[in-house]
Amino acid sequence: MKKKGWKELPEGAIIPAAPTSPEFKTGDWRIQKPVWNEDKCVHCLLCWLYCPDSAIKVKDGKVVAFDYEYCKGCGICEQVCPPKIRAIEMVKEEI
Amino acid sequence: MAEKLTLNLKELSKRTEGLASGHRACAGCPFPAIIKMILGAADDPVVVANATGCMEVVTTIFPYTAWPVPWIHNAFENAAATISGVESAYKALLRKGKIPGNKKIKFIAFGGDGGTYDIGLQSLSGAIERGHNFLYVLYDNEGYMNTGIQRSSATPFAAHTTTSPAGKVIPGKTQHRKDLTEIVAAHNLPYAAQASPSHWNDLIRKVRKALSVEGPTFISIISPCVPGWGYPEHMSIELAKLAVETKFWPLYEVENGYYKINYKPRNPLPVIEFLKPQARFKHILNRPDLIEEIQRFVDERWERLLWLEQRKPEENK
């Protein structure tokens, strides 16, 4: 997003179109990343529910993708994945 | 009354995506998940007022906002007063016919424990007493985490914070936390409850119940804090669960003055299981007297709830 001068800023700090936060990528905070095994996944959606960064994408009730542009690598998805399924594994991020 | 109070996750995923990505909450912070559950639970469009706090700061760094719904921030102390005004404006516009009569909007205020237990207590009390039709959601991370982890009146006994530092003189905070849900319940409002993100089904049911009731409603939700409590960031939901399983955070509701405990752990864990993973309690792990004092406080409150629960509404006798 291009920085605005004071004349272009809206009065009262109004943000007329929302949400705008996706313009800010948080993926580079990550030091480990979740790797999703689609074959093991039973689509219980617990990872989607608890992902703080809305980085797990669901379509028609099924997990379809992990969005590494925003995933901060907290590892909650691995933690909440049912112990018998274990479809998500956190691995160290390679640079 | 909402058609049905519970939702499964497939249904929830079709109703909301929660906060947008790109907000600046710490990795592993559980409140974006809490917001997802609440926004997904609402049947009607919602308007949100937010007290100053972590949630307000990290989700709305100008010119970015992560909120997919109309949202207003005013000051630290007046989220409840702000939402009262918004709700009154809505009622006035309905009365004047400027909003179609069938257009239902729900009003939700979010506040942290600093903005609710301490700074915003009088405006919350006022808004409930005036009977505005809104839901107040308290996300309780037990301290002023956004400004660098200072104690609040929600901080538990013996917890280390920067303003209750554990050392030779004091073993962390020297007072017990105050019981805000009970203070709110004393306003005789239609519905007040305590919930935890680990028990999502219970949380969603409580939000739907609160939104279906006419009048002020209140839900207090535990929200573990990675830097403030000091635990590995993948453990947020696990800690919320431990708080419930140790009876540190009872899941209960108060409906028209009648108490109901929604979850009674079959084999409750000792409170040490909740304290052990947290760095803010690491100085008391070799102080059995202090752990015993926390256990005593937890047990006493639980016994009180059991006693309160015995009074049943007429139709259930």
Interface residues (C-beta under 8 A of the other chain):
Chain A: M1 K4 L9 A13 I15 A18 P19 T20 S21 P22 E23 F24 K25 T26 W29 R30 C44 L45 L46 W48 L49 Y50 C51 P52 D53 S54 A55 V58 G61 D67 E69 Y70 K72 G73 C74 G75 I76 E78 Q79 V80 M90
Chain B: L9 K10 L12 S13 K14 E17 G18 L19 A20 S21 G22 H23 R24 A25 A27 G28 C29 P30 F31 P32 A33 K36 M37 T59 T60 I61 F62 P63 Y64 T65 A66 W67 P68 W71 P197 W200 P232 E233 H234 M235 S236 I237 E238
